[in-house]
Amino acid sequence: MPSKLGKPTDQRMAMLKNQTSELLWFGRIETTVDRAKSVRSLAEKIITSAIRTYEDETTSTKNKVNLKGETVAVEFKADGPKKLAARRRMMAKLADLQETRRNKESKEAFKARIKDINHPLIEKIFNEYAPKYALRAKDKGQGGGYTRIVRLGRRRGDGAEMAVIELV
């Protein structure tokens, strides 16, 4: 039976949602061992879902009329049904983290970089993590094991066992 972490269900789920989102966004977080184990379970399921569906895309061609009045064929890429369902499940389980401006990045460059991205964390999972871990699974012949928990010792004050959880 999984640990209840000493919190009511709504608070526990909100905490795990936020910590899982932070882990997938930054690649590592520091928390207690029990929380790290719960976060690992959620993160691994999300990454596995992304690996299974990231290649499911459909392309379609539509005719558009440009400013000169000419009809032009334009190709659109869209998520396939499995990828769309996985994307929606992830959106329900993760907090919607937004991209931040980098150091010395102009406002125009920032807006141009994030123009077509509605959910940066979900895009990062599908575009970075899924191909990376799919290749790793193919090379090693195993799935799973996307996270690592390193124990740090006891926290000063309450003596809670601390750990760093990070993506491999």
WOTAKA-V538602 format. One record per residue. N is the residue number from 1. RES is the residue in three letters. PHI is phi in whole degrees, 0 to 359 (999 if undefined). BURIAL is + if it has 16 or more other ideal C-beta (glycine too) atoms within 10 Angstrom, else -. D_LAST is the distance of its C-alpha to the last C-alpha in whole Angstrom. Layout:
n-><N	N>
res-><RES	RES>
phi-><PHI	PHI>
burial-><BURIAL	BURIAL>
d_last-><D_LAST	D_LAST>
//
This chain:
n-><1	2	3	4	5	6	7	8	9	10	11	12	13	14	15	16	17	18	19	20	21	22	23	24	25	26	27	28	29	30	31	32	33	34	35	36	37	38	39	40	41	42	43	44	45	46	47	48	49	50	51	52	53	54	55	56	57	58	59	60	61	62	63	64	65	66	67	68	69	70	71	72	73	74	75	76	77	78	79	80	81	82	83	84	85	86	87	88	89	90	91	92	93	94	95	96	97	98	99	100	101	102	103	104	105	106	107	108	109	110	111	112	113	114	115	116	117	118	119	120	121	122	123	124	125	126	127	128	129	130	131	132	133	134	135	136	137	138	139	140	141	142	143	144	145	146	147	148	149	150	151	152	153	154	155	156	157	158	159	160	161	162	163	164	165	166	167	168>
res-><MET	PRO	SER	LYS	LEU	GLY	LYS	PRO	THR	ASP	GLN	ARG	MET	ALA	MET	LEU	LYS	ASN	GLN	THR	SER	GLU	LEU	LEU	TRP	PHE	GLY	ARG	ILE	GLU	THR	THR	VAL	ASP	ARG	ALA	LYS	SER	VAL	ARG	SER	LEU	ALA	GLU	LYS	ILE	ILE	THR	SER	ALA	ILE	ARG	THR	TYR	GLU	ASP	GLU	THR	THR	SER	THR	LYS	ASN	LYS	VAL	ASN	LEU	LYS	GLY	GLU	THR	VAL	ALA	VAL	GLU	PHE	LYS	ALA	ASP	GLY	PRO	LYS	LYS	LEU	ALA	ALA	ARG	ARG	ARG	MET	MET	ALA	LYS	LEU	ALA	ASP	LEU	GLN	GLU	THR	ARG	ARG	ASN	LYS	GLU	SER	LYS	GLU	ALA	PHE	LYS	ALA	ARG	ILE	LYS	ASP	ILE	ASN	HIS	PRO	LEU	ILE	GLU	LYS	ILE	PHE	ASN	GLU	TYR	ALA	PRO	LYS	TYR	ALA	LEU	ARG	ALA	LYS	ASP	LYS	GLY	GLN	GLY	GLY	GLY	TYR	THR	ARG	ILE	VAL	ARG	LEU	GLY	ARG	ARG	ARG	GLY	ASP	GLY	ALA	GLU	MET	ALA	VAL	ILE	GLU	LEU	VAL>
phi-><999	293	292	269	59	67	225	296	305	296	292	297	293	295	296	293	299	293	291	295	298	297	299	289	280	265	94	199	217	249	203	281	298	297	294	299	294	291	295	302	301	293	297	294	295	294	294	298	299	295	298	289	238	293	270	279	229	239	240	222	247	234	268	238	260	276	295	276	91	272	271	235	277	238	265	242	255	221	291	285	297	289	292	296	296	295	300	292	297	296	296	285	266	239	284	273	282	252	294	245	289	281	298	61	264	289	297	294	295	297	296	293	291	258	306	261	251	272	231	300	295	296	297	296	297	286	269	253	290	300	297	297	283	293	296	297	294	293	291	270	73	216	251	82	71	273	237	226	247	244	283	251	113	271	281	288	118	250	74	289	288	261	207	250	250	219	281	284>
burial-><-	-	-	-	-	-	-	-	-	-	-	+	-	-	+	+	+	-	+	+	+	+	+	+	+	-	-	-	+	-	+	+	+	+	+	+	+	+	+	+	-	+	+	+	-	+	+	+	+	+	+	-	+	+	-	-	-	-	-	-	-	-	-	-	-	-	-	-	-	-	-	-	-	-	-	-	-	-	+	-	-	-	+	-	-	+	+	-	-	+	-	-	+	+	+	-	+	-	-	-	-	-	-	-	-	-	-	-	-	-	-	-	-	-	-	-	-	-	+	-	+	+	-	+	+	+	-	-	+	+	-	-	+	+	-	-	+	-	-	-	-	-	+	-	-	+	+	-	-	-	-	-	-	-	-	-	-	-	-	-	-	+	+	-	+	+	+	->
d_last-><26	23	24	26	25	29	29	31	29	29	28	25	24	24	22	20	20	20	17	15	16	15	11	11	14	12	9	9	13	15	17	19	17	19	18	14	15	17	14	12	14	15	12	11	15	15	12	14	17	16	15	18	20	19	22	25	27	31	33	36	39	41	45	45	48	47	49	52	52	51	49	45	43	39	36	34	30	30	27	28	29	26	24	26	26	22	22	25	23	20	23	24	21	20	22	23	21	23	22	24	26	25	27	30	29	32	33	34	31	29	31	31	27	27	30	29	26	26	23	20	18	18	19	15	14	16	17	13	10	13	14	10	9	13	13	10	12	15	15	14	16	14	13	10	8	5	5	6	10	12	15	17	21	24	24	28	30	29	27	25	22	19	15	12	9	6	4	0>
//
